[in-house]
Amino acid sequence: MLRTHHNEPSDAELALAFVNTGRSERFADDLATPQGTARWIEEHVLAGASALELSPPEARRLHSEAHRLREAMDTLFEVTAAGLLPSDATLATLERALRAASWRRRIEFSGLRVGWSAYPEPSRDPLAALSPVASAALRVAGAVDPSRIRRCAAHDCSRWFVDTSRGGRRRWCSMESCGNRAKAARYRERHPTGA
């Protein structure tokens, strides 16, 4: 059911892609239906390697738990960015997703440095598909400078991003969309047409 560790997105990419589903007035909620939730997981977690084979009750359960996890991740990033600790309820939701999968550890080498990582093994529990997402969110919250975890400053967007800019002054989730729209709006305010 779950893909192996090859060609996976980074923790930040996976966690942010998930928590940002439906986080903007301009974009549809990718998790709006059980089918949409399964499709998102197939594309982002399973990376198209396989399809989720779920009964209707399993699909509804996965859909419901995905929404709980997304809200818990939103709260996790909110409190982390504020320099606070998450509540027990938030952690319980993340832990429920983590426990749905069996995890295997693997030793890794990077040049002369050695470390380890964990990845989920295939599981019959449909909630195991959410385990890599919860794991990625916890690693981001634990490893990223809290001052770099931010919400987009655009008035119609509340997406999260990790500011990787050199100066740490990034304000928008995407310069191509939210940043350019904000700059264009400021320009129109300063230069009204017909004046």
C-alpha positions, 0 to 999 in steps of 0.5 A: 500500500505504501511506497518505499523510500525511493524518490520521495519528496522532502519532509517539508514538501510532503507536509506542506502539500498536505496541510495546504490542501484547501487552504486558500479561497482560490483553490479547491479542497483536494480532500473534499471527498473520499475519492479526492483524498484517495487520489491525493494520497495516490499522487503524493504519498504513493507517488502513483506506484499503486492505487488505494484499494478501499471499501466505501467504509474504509474510504470514508474512514481515511477521508475523515482521518485525513481531515483530522490530521490536516487540522492537527498539522495546521495547529502543530505549525501554528504553535511551532511558529509561535514557539509553543508546544502542541496540545495532547489532542494535536499530538494524539491525532498525529500519533494515531496516523503514525501508529497505523503503519509499521516502521522500519529503520534504515542506516544511511550514509552521506559522504562520511556521515552516517545516520538513520531514517525510518519509513513505513512498511506496507500495511492493510490499514488504510490509515497507514497511508497518512503515516508518512504525512504525519511523520514529515510534519513532525520532522519539519516542526522539530527541525525547522527554525520556528521563525521560518514556518509561516503562513502566506501574507496574502489576504485570500490565502492561508497556506503554510510555507517554510521560508528558505530565503537568505534574508528570511523575509519571504511573505508569500507561499508563492511569489508567482501567485500570491506575491505577484498578485499582492504587488499588482494590487499595491501598484493599482492602489498607487496608480489608479486608472483614469487619474 
